[in-house]
């Protein structure tokens, strides 16, 4: 189970990196992060339900789960774009 979780997370991060290499504006970077966050939430939804059921806890709503996934990717996108802008300014 943990190997599958790690593989899916790695896939989402790779998707975000692939999209971010072709996007050099804030809006495009955030759009790529939203796409990566939504795909992560889509892939992980059923597994999250199974884990919640096996541990006896109430499952999270799909909207909340999706928002958390998107927020995480937006944080990565903002940090990545900030580093890109910093490196761009340092070259001048």
N, CA, C and O atoms as CSV, one atom per row, in Angstrom:
chain,resi,resn,atom,element,x,y,z
A,1,UNK,N,N,0.828,-1.191,0.000
A,1,UNK,CA,C,0.000,0.000,0.000
A,1,UNK,C,C,0.869,1.251,0.000
A,1,UNK,O,O,0.579,2.188,-0.744
A,2,UNK,N,N,1.914,1.298,0.801
A,2,UNK,CA,C,2.748,2.485,0.837
A,2,UNK,C,C,3.533,2.665,-0.457
A,2,UNK,O,O,3.769,3.797,-0.878
A,3,UNK,N,N,3.936,1.583,-1.087
A,3,UNK,CA,C,4.650,1.699,-2.359
A,3,UNK,C,C,3.736,2.284,-3.427
A,3,UNK,O,O,4.172,3.096,-4.243
A,4,UNK,N,N,2.474,1.876,-3.423
A,4,UNK,CA,C,1.521,2.427,-4.385
A,4,UNK,C,C,1.275,3.909,-4.102
A,4,UNK,O,O,1.191,4.713,-5.031
A,5,UNK,N,N,1.161,4.266,-2.851
A,5,UNK,CA,C,0.970,5.669,-2.477
A,5,UNK,C,C,2.152,6.508,-2.931
A,5,UNK,O,O,1.974,7.586,-3.498
A,6,UNK,N,N,3.346,6.020,-2.684
A,6,UNK,CA,C,4.540,6.743,-3.092
A,6,UNK,C,C,4.623,6.859,-4.608
A,6,UNK,O,O,5.005,7.906,-5.131
A,7,UNK,N,N,4.270,5.798,-5.308
A,7,UNK,CA,C,4.298,5.834,-6.771
A,7,UNK,C,C,3.296,6.841,-7.324
A,7,UNK,O,O,3.606,7.564,-8.272
A,8,UNK,N,N,2.106,6.897,-6.747
A,8,UNK,CA,C,1.108,7.861,-7.214
A,8,UNK,C,C,1.527,9.293,-6.906
A,8,UNK,O,O,1.343,10.187,-7.732
A,9,UNK,N,N,2.087,9.513,-5.726
A,9,UNK,CA,C,2.564,10.849,-5.393
A,9,UNK,C,C,3.703,11.255,-6.320
A,9,UNK,O,O,3.753,12.390,-6.793
A,10,UNK,N,N,4.606,10.331,-6.574
A,10,UNK,CA,C,5.712,10.619,-7.490
A,10,UNK,C,C,5.190,10.919,-8.888
A,10,UNK,O,O,5.700,11.810,-9.567
A,11,UNK,N,N,4.170,10.176,-9.319
A,11,UNK,CA,C,3.570,10.443,-10.627
A,11,UNK,C,C,2.958,11.827,-10.704
A,11,UNK,O,O,3.082,12.508,-11.721
A,12,UNK,N,N,2.302,12.244,-9.638
A,12,UNK,CA,C,1.703,13.589,-9.618
A,12,UNK,C,C,2.777,14.665,-9.640
A,12,UNK,O,O,2.635,15.675,-10.329
A,13,UNK,N,N,3.847,14.454,-8.891
A,13,UNK,CA,C,4.934,15.432,-8.888
A,13,UNK,C,C,5.616,15.471,-10.251
A,13,UNK,O,O,5.967,16.547,-10.735
A,14,UNK,N,N,5.808,14.315,-10.871
A,14,UNK,CA,C,6.400,14.277,-12.213
A,14,UNK,C,C,5.494,14.983,-13.213
A,14,UNK,O,O,5.976,15.710,-14.081
A,15,UNK,N,N,4.186,14.774,-13.097
A,15,UNK,CA,C,3.239,15.484,-13.965
A,15,UNK,C,C,3.360,16.984,-13.759
A,15,UNK,O,O,3.372,17.743,-14.728
A,16,UNK,N,N,3.450,17.419,-12.510
A,16,UNK,CA,C,3.581,18.844,-12.238
A,16,UNK,C,C,4.885,19.383,-12.819
A,16,UNK,O,O,4.892,20.452,-13.429
A,17,UNK,N,N,5.999,18.652,-12.635
A,17,UNK,CA,C,7.268,19.105,-13.196
A,17,UNK,C,C,7.208,19.171,-14.718
A,17,UNK,O,O,7.700,20.128,-15.315
A,18,UNK,N,N,6.612,18.170,-15.345
A,18,UNK,CA,C,6.499,18.179,-16.807
A,18,UNK,C,C,5.697,19.385,-17.284
A,18,UNK,O,O,6.072,20.044,-18.253
A,19,UNK,N,N,4.605,19.665,-16.607
A,19,UNK,CA,C,3.806,20.832,-16.983
A,19,UNK,C,C,4.522,22.134,-16.652
A,19,UNK,O,O,4.391,23.114,-17.385
A,20,UNK,N,N,5.268,22.154,-15.569
A,20,UNK,CA,C,5.903,23.407,-15.155
A,20,UNK,C,C,7.095,23.774,-16.031
A,20,UNK,O,O,7.468,24.945,-16.098
A,21,UNK,N,N,7.699,22.798,-16.702
A,21,UNK,CA,C,8.823,23.126,-17.573
A,21,UNK,C,C,8.386,23.936,-18.788
A,21,UNK,O,O,9.181,24.693,-19.345
A,22,UNK,N,N,7.153,23.789,-19.197
A,22,UNK,CA,C,6.668,24.542,-20.355
A,22,UNK,C,C,5.897,25.787,-19.943
A,22,UNK,O,O,5.409,26.521,-20.802
A,23,UNK,N,N,5.780,26.034,-18.657
A,23,UNK,CA,C,5.042,27.206,-18.186
A,23,UNK,C,C,5.984,28.119,-17.433
A,23,UNK,O,O,6.606,27.705,-16.455
A,24,UNK,N,N,6.091,29.339,-17.874
A,24,UNK,CA,C,6.979,30.290,-17.206
A,24,UNK,C,C,6.237,31.536,-16.739
A,24,UNK,O,O,6.858,32.576,-16.514
A,25,UNK,N,N,4.932,31.447,-16.593
A,25,UNK,CA,C,4.161,32.544,-16.019
A,25,UNK,C,C,3.414,32.010,-14.805
A,25,UNK,O,O,3.189,30.806,-14.685
A,26,UNK,N,N,3.034,32.905,-13.914
A,26,UNK,CA,C,2.358,32.499,-12.688
A,26,UNK,C,C,1.038,31.797,-12.986
A,26,UNK,O,O,0.731,30.765,-12.389
A,27,UNK,N,N,0.260,32.355,-13.906
A,27,UNK,CA,C,-1.057,31.775,-14.196
A,27,UNK,C,C,-0.928,30.368,-14.769
A,27,UNK,O,O,-1.672,29.469,-14.376
A,28,UNK,N,N,0.004,30.172,-15.689
A,28,UNK,CA,C,0.196,28.840,-16.274
A,28,UNK,C,C,0.738,27.863,-15.234
A,28,UNK,O,O,0.367,26.689,-15.224
A,29,UNK,N,N,1.604,28.346,-14.371
A,29,UNK,CA,C,2.159,27.488,-13.315
A,29,UNK,C,C,1.054,27.027,-12.370
A,29,UNK,O,O,0.992,25.854,-12.003
A,30,UNK,N,N,0.187,27.949,-11.980
A,30,UNK,CA,C,-0.916,27.586,-11.094
A,30,UNK,C,C,-1.908,26.668,-11.792
A,30,UNK,O,O,-2.467,25.771,-11.161
A,31,UNK,N,N,-2.136,26.879,-13.092
A,31,UNK,CA,C,-3.026,25.983,-13.840
A,31,UNK,C,C,-2.451,24.570,-13.867
A,31,UNK,O,O,-3.183,23.595,-13.701
A,32,UNK,N,N,-1.142,24.462,-14.076
A,32,UNK,CA,C,-0.493,23.149,-14.054
A,32,UNK,C,C,-0.621,22.508,-12.675
A,32,UNK,O,O,-0.827,21.299,-12.570
A,33,UNK,N,N,-0.501,23.308,-11.622
A,33,UNK,CA,C,-0.635,22.780,-10.260
A,33,UNK,C,C,-2.051,22.298,-9.989
A,33,UNK,O,O,-2.240,21.269,-9.339
A,34,UNK,N,N,-3.045,23.023,-10.475
A,34,UNK,CA,C,-4.439,22.598,-10.288
A,34,UNK,C,C,-4.686,21.277,-11.008
A,34,UNK,O,O,-5.334,20.384,-10.461
A,35,UNK,N,N,-4.176,21.148,-12.226
A,35,UNK,CA,C,-4.333,19.893,-12.976
A,35,UNK,C,C,-3.669,18.740,-12.223
A,35,UNK,O,O,-4.257,17.668,-12.081
A,36,UNK,N,N,-2.451,18.961,-11.744
A,36,UNK,CA,C,-1.748,17.908,-11.005
A,36,UNK,C,C,-2.457,17.575,-9.696
A,36,UNK,O,O,-2.529,16.406,-9.316
A,37,UNK,N,N,-2.980,18.576,-9.006
A,37,UNK,CA,C,-3.703,18.329,-7.757
A,37,UNK,C,C,-4.981,17.547,-7.975
A,37,UNK,O,O,-5.295,16.632,-7.214
A,38,UNK,N,N,-5.719,17.909,-9.018
A,38,UNK,CA,C,-6.967,17.192,-9.311
A,38,UNK,C,C,-6.703,15.753,-9.736
A,38,UNK,O,O,-7.448,14.850,-9.353
A,39,UNK,N,N,-5.652,15.528,-10.523
A,39,UNK,CA,C,-5.341,14.148,-10.910
A,39,UNK,C,C,-4.885,13.335,-9.702
A,39,UNK,O,O,-5.202,12.150,-9.592
A,40,UNK,N,N,-4.143,13.968,-8.800
A,40,UNK,CA,C,-3.743,13.276,-7.572
A,40,UNK,C,C,-4.969,12.885,-6.757
A,40,UNK,O,O,-5.073,11.755,-6.281
A,41,UNK,N,N,-5.894,13.825,-6.598
A,41,UNK,CA,C,-7.113,13.538,-5.836
A,41,UNK,C,C,-7.928,12.439,-6.509
A,41,UNK,O,O,-8.477,11.575,-5.826
A,42,UNK,N,N,-8.014,12.460,-7.825
A,42,UNK,CA,C,-8.771,11.448,-8.559
A,42,UNK,C,C,-8.166,10.068,-8.349
A,42,UNK,O,O,-8.895,9.105,-8.108
A,43,UNK,N,N,-6.836,9.958,-8.437
A,43,UNK,CA,C,-6.161,8.676,-8.272
A,43,UNK,C,C,-6.259,8.170,-6.842
A,43,UNK,O,O,-6.384,6.965,-6.627
A,44,UNK,N,N,-6.206,9.054,-5.870
A,44,UNK,CA,C,-6.102,8.649,-4.476
A,44,UNK,C,C,-7.441,8.486,-3.777
A,44,UNK,O,O,-7.485,7.963,-2.663
A,45,UNK,N,N,-8.527,8.914,-4.391
A,45,UNK,CA,C,-9.820,8.933,-3.705
A,45,UNK,C,C,-10.232,7.558,-3.193
A,45,UNK,O,O,-10.578,7.423,-2.020
A,46,UNK,N,N,-10.204,6.544,-4.036
A,46,UNK,CA,C,-10.670,5.219,-3.610
A,46,UNK,C,C,-9.770,4.631,-2.521
A,46,UNK,O,O,-10.260,3.997,-1.587
A,47,UNK,N,N,-8.481,4.834,-2.637
A,47,UNK,CA,C,-7.559,4.330,-1.620
A,47,UNK,C,C,-7.784,5.033,-0.289
A,47,UNK,O,O,-7.739,4.403,0.768
A,48,UNK,N,N,-8.025,6.333,-0.343
A,48,UNK,CA,C,-8.283,7.080,0.889
A,48,UNK,C,C,-9.554,6.572,1.562
A,48,UNK,O,O,-9.606,6.482,2.788
A,49,UNK,N,N,-10.571,6.241,0.785
A,49,UNK,CA,C,-11.806,5.690,1.345
A,49,UNK,C,C,-11.544,4.348,2.024
A,49,UNK,O,O,-12.051,4.091,3.116
A,50,UNK,N,N,-10.751,3.496,1.378
A,50,UNK,CA,C,-10.426,2.186,1.949
A,50,UNK,C,C,-9.645,2.320,3.257
A,50,UNK,O,O,-9.922,1.613,4.226
A,51,UNK,N,N,-8.681,3.220,3.278
A,51,UNK,CA,C,-7.877,3.422,4.487
A,51,UNK,C,C,-8.752,3.945,5.623
A,51,UNK,O,O,-8.636,3.482,6.758
A,52,UNK,N,N,-9.619,4.896,5.328
A,52,UNK,CA,C,-10.509,5.438,6.364
A,52,UNK,C,C,-11.427,4.350,6.907
A,52,UNK,O,O,-11.653,4.277,8.115
A,53,UNK,N,N,-11.960,3.503,6.025
A,53,UNK,CA,C,-12.850,2.429,6.468
A,53,UNK,C,C,-12.098,1.400,7.315
A,53,UNK,O,O,-12.630,0.913,8.313
A,54,UNK,N,N,-10.871,1.070,6.926
A,54,UNK,CA,C,-10.116,0.069,7.681
A,54,UNK,C,C,-9.690,0.587,9.052
A,54,UNK,O,O,-9.505,-0.204,9.977
A,55,UNK,N,N,-9.532,1.887,9.194
A,55,UNK,CA,C,-9.128,2.457,10.480
A,55,UNK,C,C,-10.313,2.905,11.318
A,55,UNK,O,O,-10.142,3.354,12.452
A,56,UNK,N,N,-11.507,2.784,10.768
A,56,UNK,CA,C,-12.702,3.125,11.518
A,56,UNK,C,C,-12.939,4.614,11.684
A,56,UNK,O,O,-13.585,5.036,12.643
A,57,UNK,N,N,-12.426,5.408,10.768
A,57,UNK,CA,C,-12.648,6.854,10.845
A,57,UNK,C,C,-13.558,7.282,9.701
A,57,UNK,O,O,-13.678,6.593,8.688
A,58,UNK,N,N,-14.186,8.417,9.881
A,58,UNK,CA,C,-15.094,8.918,8.846
A,58,UNK,C,C,-14.278,9.392,7.645
A,58,UNK,O,O,-13.290,10.107,7.810
A,59,UNK,N,N,-14.682,9.001,6.453
A,59,UNK,CA,C,-13.941,9.443,5.265
A,59,UNK,C,C,-14.140,10.938,5.013
A,59,UNK,O,O,-15.150,11.522,5.407
A,60,UNK,N,N,-13.179,11.527,4.365
A,60,UNK,CA,C,-13.231,12.942,4.032
A,60,UNK,C,C,-14.123,13.147,2.810
A,60,UNK,O,O,-14.217,12.270,1.950
A,61,UNK,N,N,-14.764,14.285,2.737
A,61,UNK,CA,C,-15.605,14.562,1.572
A,61,UNK,C,C,-14.714,14.718,0.337
A,61,UNK,O,O,-13.570,15.156,0.455
A,62,UNK,N,N,-15.224,14.366,-0.837
A,62,UNK,CA,C,-14.396,14.463,-2.042
A,62,UNK,C,C,-13.968,15.896,-2.357
A,62,UNK,O,O,-12.875,16.116,-2.879
A,63,UNK,N,N,-14.817,16.863,-2.045
A,63,UNK,CA,C,-14.460,18.259,-2.315
A,63,UNK,C,C,-13.293,18.689,-1.425
A,63,UNK,O,O,-12.343,19.319,-1.889
A,64,UNK,N,N,-13.378,18.341,-0.154
A,64,UNK,CA,C,-12.295,18.701,0.772
A,64,UNK,C,C,-10.999,17.994,0.388
A,64,UNK,O,O,-9.927,18.600,0.411
A,65,UNK,N,N,-11.096,16.733,0.042
A,65,UNK,CA,C,-9.913,15.975,-0.358
A,65,UNK,C,C,-9.280,16.596,-1.599
A,65,UNK,O,O,-8.060,16.739,-1.671
A,66,UNK,N,N,-10.104,16.963,-2.571
A,66,UNK,CA,C,-9.596,17.608,-3.783
A,66,UNK,C,C,-8.963,18.955,-3.494
A,66,UNK,O,O,-7.919,19.285,-4.057
A,67,UNK,N,N,-9.586,19.738,-2.619
A,67,UNK,CA,C,-9.035,21.051,-2.282
A,67,UNK,C,C,-7.683,20.934,-1.583
A,67,UNK,O,O,-6.784,21.741,-1.821
A,68,UNK,N,N,-7.544,19.938,-0.730
A,68,UNK,CA,C,-6.264,19.735,-0.048
A,68,UNK,C,C,-5.183,19.335,-1.052
A,68,UNK,O,O,-4.055,19.821,-0.976
A,69,UNK,N,N,-5.524,18.455,-1.989
A,69,UNK,CA,C,-4.557,18.045,-3.011
A,69,UNK,C,C,-4.154,19.227,-3.888
A,69,UNK,O,O,-2.973,19.406,-4.188
A,70,UNK,N,N,-5.127,20.027,-4.298
A,70,UNK,CA,C,-4.834,21.197,-5.133
A,70,UNK,C,C,-4.001,22.208,-4.349
A,70,UNK,O,O,-3.067,22.795,-4.895
A,71,UNK,N,N,-4.331,22.417,-3.077
A,71,UNK,CA,C,-3.572,23.370,-2.261
A,71,UNK,C,C,-2.111,22.949,-2.130
A,71,UNK,O,O,-1.210,23.786,-2.190
A,72,UNK,N,N,-1.882,21.656,-1.953
A,72,UNK,CA,C,-0.504,21.169,-1.867
A,72,UNK,C,C,0.275,21.419,-3.139
A,72,UNK,O,O,1.430,21.842,-3.093
A,73,UNK,N,N,-0.349,21.162,-4.268
A,73,UNK,CA,C,0.328,21.407,-5.543
A,73,UNK,C,C,0.515,22.898,-5.801
A,73,UNK,O,O,1.512,23.295,-6.402
A,74,UNK,N,N,-0.428,23.731,-5.356
A,74,UNK,CA,C,-0.265,25.181,-5.507
A,74,UNK,C,C,0.911,25.688,-4.677
A,74,UNK,O,O,1.625,26.598,-5.100
A,75,UNK,N,N,1.111,25.106,-3.506
A,75,UNK,CA,C,2.270,25.485,-2.692
A,75,UNK,C,C,3.558,25.126,-3.425
A,75,UNK,O,O,4.493,25.926,-3.473
A,76,UNK,N,N,3.607,23.924,-3.996
A,76,UNK,CA,C,4.782,23.531,-4.775
A,76,UNK,C,C,4.987,24.445,-5.975
A,76,UNK,O,O,6.116,24.837,-6.273
A,77,UNK,N,N,3.902,24.786,-6.664
A,77,UNK,CA,C,4.002,25.641,-7.850
A,77,UNK,C,C,4.504,27.029,-7.486
A,77,UNK,O,O,5.343,27.594,-8.187
A,78,UNK,N,N,3.999,27.571,-6.406
A,78,UNK,CA,C,4.421,28.906,-5.989
A,78,UNK,C,C,5.893,28.906,-5.587
A,78,UNK,O,O,6.637,29.825,-5.931
A,79,UNK,N,N,6.304,27.883,-4.863
A,79,UNK,CA,C,7.714,27.787,-4.478
A,79,UNK,C,C,8.599,27.615,-5.706
A,79,UNK,O,O,9.649,28.247,-5.811
A,80,UNK,N,N,8.179,26.766,-6.628
A,80,UNK,CA,C,8.956,26.552,-7.846
A,80,UNK,C,C,9.057,27.798,-8.702
A,80,UNK,O,O,10.131,28.118,-9.212
A,81,UNK,N,N,7.958,28.497,-8.863
A,81,UNK,CA,C,7.974,29.718,-9.665
A,81,UNK,C,C,8.771,30.808,-8.961
A,81,UNK,O,O,9.449,31.599,-9.618
A,82,UNK,N,N,8.701,30.860,-7.645
A,82,UNK,CA,C,9.513,31.821,-6.903
A,82,UNK,C,C,10.999,31.565,-7.090
A,82,UNK,O,O,11.776,32.502,-7.267
A,83,UNK,N,N,11.396,30.297,-7.053
A,83,UNK,CA,C,12.801,29.956,-7.298
A,83,UNK,C,C,13.210,30.293,-8.723
A,83,UNK,O,O,14.322,30.767,-8.954
A,84,UNK,N,N,12.322,30.051,-9.677
A,84,UNK,CA,C,12.609,30.385,-11.074
A,84,UNK,C,C,12.840,31.886,-11.225
A,84,UNK,O,O,13.792,32.304,-11.886
A,85,UNK,N,N,11.970,32.702,-10.614
A,85,UNK,CA,C,12.115,34.154,-10.708
A,85,UNK,C,C,13.397,34.618,-10.010
A,85,UNK,O,O,14.078,35.521,-10.497
A,86,UNK,N,N,13.721,34.009,-8.884
A,86,UNK,CA,C,14.943,34.360,-8.171
A,86,UNK,C,C,16.173,34.035,-9.010
A,86,UNK,O,O,17.088,34.852,-9.112
A,87,UNK,N,N,16.200,32.856,-9.607
A,87,UNK,CA,C,17.326,32.473,-10.461
A,87,UNK,C,C,17.421,33.391,-11.677
A,87,UNK,O,O,18.519,33.740,-12.112
A,88,UNK,N,N,16.282,33.778,-12.218
A,88,UNK,CA,C,16.248,34.672,-13.372
A,88,UNK,C,C,16.843,36.034,-13.010
A,88,UNK,O,O,17.573,36.625,-13.806
A,89,UNK,N,N,16.533,36.529,-11.817
A,89,UNK,CA,C,17.071,37.817,-11.379
A,89,UNK,C,C,18.559,37.731,-11.058
A,89,UNK,O,O,19.295,38.698,-11.254
A,90,UNK,N,N,19.000,36.586,-10.570
A,90,UNK,CA,C,20.414,36.435,-10.224
A,90,UNK,C,C,21.292,36.413,-11.464
A,90,UNK,O,O,22.465,36.781,-11.390
A,91,UNK,N,N,20.754,35.991,-12.604
A,91,UNK,CA,C,21.535,35.939,-13.838
A,91,UNK,C,C,21.772,37.320,-14.430
A,91,UNK,O,O,22.670,37.491,-15.254
A,92,UNK,N,N,20.991,38.296,-14.029
A,92,UNK,CA,C,21.138,39.649,-14.592
A,92,UNK,C,C,22.298,40.381,-14.012
A,92,UNK,O,O,22.552,41.527,-14.382
